[in-house]
Amino acid sequence: MTAFDAHLTALFACRACPNVLGEPVTGPVRDARIMLIGQAPGPREVVDKRPFAFTAGTRMFAWFRDALGISEDEFRRRVYIAAVIRCFPGRDEKSGGDRVPSVAEIANCSGHLDREIVILRPSLVIAVGTLAAAQILGVSQLKDIVGVVHRATRAGITFDAVVLPHPSGRSTWTNKKENAALLAKSLELIKERWHLGVRS
Ligand code: SF4
């Protein structure tokens, strides 16, 4: 069994977090050199068994289509779609949205992310949202980290990292003109590095 297959077996069998719902979800691409890290799957993703399967995905893949000229299908074929945690955290009663993963859940799941980075040795990591950015850069103030390329290291592997705001409909960050400009810059940086996704 390859390291990649062993990883997927371990990930799909993981039940380390007692308060999450459903089975782990990931978007595996065996030879990917580009990884995208989201926050956590929602209920639709658990049913569809693939990340970004609902409204946030529709918005995010529209960004890639418009800025990079890349369809959702091609993106899913080329990019390993990971997440800060791989199981649906459940609903947050107060906000009505999905519950933010706990510190313990993020810690439990970080080993899966580390293993993927070691196996894939990505050239580019796209961190989507503040939690993903914190996992890669250690900071999460979007205005300071969107629109620039970072050199980051995790699990002993160094790569370029570009941050996007979370595409959830609940996020209003891109409504401000200056933030929309930062998003456009991040997408341009990804476009410039899209060729890195082809393994030589
Ligand atoms: S969130 Fe991650 S660590 Fe927790 S049960 Fe799911 S796969 Fe395992």
Residues whose N, C-alpha, C, O or C-beta is under 5 A from the ligand:
A	BS01	SF4	L11 C14 R15 A16 C17 P24 I85 R86 C87 E105 N108 C109
